[in-house]
């Protein structure tokens, strides 16, 4: 007869083993046991690189490809720098490709100074690349990654939507294997940010990522795919500080250290008391379902040149087509922004917990067998 204390241990272990199996992440993100495939499409911005670093370390996601879109960068240059940054983060095996140098229509562009800073990777140190940029375009890489994925792919877009719109134009069938597109950009109920530039633009309603290629943005918004938007309404509400940077540095991973270096630079050149890290807020909104309510809205983009070009505008009477984050809550994140790069060594994942408990159960059973 098994002693009551052993019965209690085994029963408790069995309960703990089955408990994690009852929980899954947001259905759009897949279960905890199989990371969701994601493509990262960035325009070479500092906040985009922090978002990239966060996604690379996030166990919920499997980064299948990184594509570089025209925007705050020159895609060919930033793609090469990104290969060096990936080496610094000890990341290999993820294909990277650059896109076209101009928007689908027009010649809107980020300030030349910002693009030069991106070309120089903001003066941060990088290692030599150990892998090369793909010999084909970002559009081709998006199509390839989506078609080869056994699961529907999530796209996190942290720049203009040029690459994504062009990929959908080139091969509309990829929409069948895209789970969702999460976008950092737009301004719904708040002013735009084009005036925050060395040479202010006469436009108070548009946000940079949408304004640079409004035609691409409109096509993606109206594509019929599940669209999740993190606009200035949300990202301007929350700031990251020196406390967060110090916590990321202390986490000690290659990804968190690079993110800390970039945040320190942001704080130095912008505001020492705290800065908006727009693209990273969008990445957190993708990862953490409780971070921000998703409000369905009917949105369109003004494409006509003029003082409202690039405006993300409500379309009353039209069907809702975009789920929008308007009210983020940092309190839903354990340890807040400081905890987003928490060392994986400090986290026992659910699969690891299951395996550990099963091993303990086997040891207990083996011990009891030898006592008989």
Secondary structure by P-SEA (a helix, b strand, c coil): cccaaaaaaaaaaaaaaacccccccccccccccbbbbbbbbbcccaaaaaaaaaaaacccccccbbbbcccccaaaaaaaaaaaaaaaaccccbbbbbcccccccccccccaaaaaaaaacccccccccccccccccaaaaaaaaaaacccbbbbbbcccaaaaaaaaaacccccccccbbbbccccccccccccccccccccccccccccccaaaaaaaaacccbbbbbcccccccccccaaaaaaaaacccaaaaaaaaaaaaaaaacccccccaaaaaaaaaacccccbbbbbbbcccccccccccccccccccccccccccccccccccccccccccccccccccaaaaaaaaaaaaaaaaaaaaaac
